[in-house]
Amino acid sequence: MAQELQGIVSSSKRDKTITVSIASRETHPLYRKQYTKTRKYTAHDENNEAGKGDKVLIEACRPYSKTKTYKLVKVLEKSHDAVELKDDVVTKDTGDKRAEVVEPAEEENR
């Protein structure tokens, strides 16, 4: 059985290739302090089905290139779309360090 890893896609800009970040918590041997260690793996995605932020399962396989030795098994969870702000609402920074919402000007009656 090949090694299987589960992580989050951090980049999917290249064709048929994704970069998967896998975070693990480790404890320092002397100071007993916990810290997070992140490792990045390059995986082969034949159909370009994984996107940035998706939770995926990858497994070890034959080398596809110098750095690609994993392949995408399946997408476990799709990421949610990014939230976009409306263009008609503008924020304005005032002198007293508060943001004030300025409504768009009403169109002139014809």
C-alpha positions as CSV (number, residue, x, y, z in Angstrom):
1,M,0.0,0.0,0.0
2,A,1.3,3.4,-1.0
3,Q,1.7,6.2,1.5
4,E,-1.4,8.4,1.6
5,L,-1.4,12.0,2.8
6,Q,-4.3,14.4,3.5
7,G,-3.8,18.2,3.1
8,I,-5.0,21.5,1.7
9,V,-4.2,22.7,-1.9
10,S,-2.1,25.9,-1.6
11,S,-1.6,26.4,-5.3
12,S,-3.2,25.0,-8.5
13,K,-1.8,27.5,-11.1
14,R,0.3,25.0,-13.0
15,D,-1.2,22.6,-15.6
16,K,-1.9,19.1,-14.2
17,T,0.0,20.0,-11.0
18,I,-1.1,21.0,-7.5
19,T,0.9,22.0,-4.4
20,V,-0.5,20.5,-1.2
21,S,0.4,21.8,2.3
22,I,0.3,19.4,5.2
23,A,0.5,20.9,8.7
24,S,1.5,18.8,11.7
25,R,1.9,19.7,15.4
26,E,5.2,18.6,17.0
27,T,6.7,19.0,20.5
28,H,10.2,20.3,21.0
29,P,12.3,17.6,22.7
30,L,14.0,19.9,25.2
31,Y,11.6,22.7,25.8
32,R,8.3,20.7,25.5
33,K,6.8,23.6,23.5
34,Q,4.4,22.6,20.7
35,Y,4.9,24.2,17.2
36,T,3.4,23.7,13.8
37,K,5.5,22.4,11.0
38,T,4.2,22.7,7.4
39,R,5.4,20.6,4.6
40,K,4.6,21.1,0.9
41,Y,4.2,18.3,-1.6
42,T,3.8,18.6,-5.4
43,A,1.2,16.2,-6.8
44,H,0.0,15.2,-10.3
45,D,-3.6,16.2,-11.0
46,E,-4.5,14.7,-14.4
47,N,-7.9,16.4,-14.9
48,N,-7.2,19.7,-13.1
49,E,-10.1,19.0,-10.8
50,A,-8.6,20.4,-7.5
51,G,-8.6,24.1,-6.8
52,K,-6.9,26.3,-4.2
53,G,-8.2,25.7,-0.7
54,D,-9.6,22.2,-1.4
55,K,-9.0,19.4,1.0
56,V,-7.4,16.5,-0.9
57,L,-6.0,13.0,-0.5
58,I,-2.7,12.2,-2.3
59,E,-0.7,9.0,-2.5
60,A,2.9,8.2,-3.4
61,C,3.6,6.9,-6.9
62,R,6.2,6.7,-9.6
63,P,8.0,10.0,-10.3
64,Y,6.2,12.1,-12.8
65,S,9.0,14.7,-12.8
66,K,12.0,15.8,-10.7
67,T,9.7,17.0,-7.8
68,K,6.4,15.3,-8.5
69,T,6.2,11.9,-6.8
70,Y,2.6,12.0,-5.6
71,K,-0.7,11.8,-7.4
72,L,-4.2,13.1,-6.5
73,V,-6.5,10.3,-5.4
74,K,-9.6,12.3,-4.7
75,V,-10.9,15.7,-3.6
76,L,-12.4,15.3,-0.1
77,E,-13.9,18.7,0.3
78,K,-14.3,21.6,-2.1
79,S,-13.4,25.1,-0.8
80,H,-16.0,27.8,-0.5
81,D,-16.0,30.6,-3.1
82,A,-14.4,33.9,-2.1
83,V,-16.7,36.7,-0.8
84,E,-16.8,39.7,-3.1
85,L,-17.8,43.2,-2.1
86,K,-20.3,45.2,-4.1
87,D,-18.9,47.9,-6.3
88,D,-21.5,50.5,-5.5
89,V,-20.6,50.7,-1.8
90,V,-17.4,52.7,-1.1
91,T,-15.6,53.0,2.3
92,K,-14.0,56.3,3.2
93,D,-11.3,56.7,5.9
94,T,-12.0,59.6,8.2
95,G,-9.6,61.5,10.5
96,D,-10.8,59.9,13.7
97,K,-9.6,56.4,12.6
98,R,-13.1,55.1,11.9
99,A,-14.3,53.8,8.5
100,E,-17.5,55.4,7.3
101,V,-19.8,53.9,4.6
102,V,-20.7,56.3,1.9
103,E,-23.8,55.4,-0.1
104,P,-23.6,56.0,-3.9
105,A,-25.1,59.2,-5.2
106,E,-28.7,59.0,-6.5
107,E,-29.1,59.2,-10.2
108,E,-30.6,62.4,-11.5
109,N,-34.3,62.2,-12.5
110,R,-34.8,62.5,-16.2
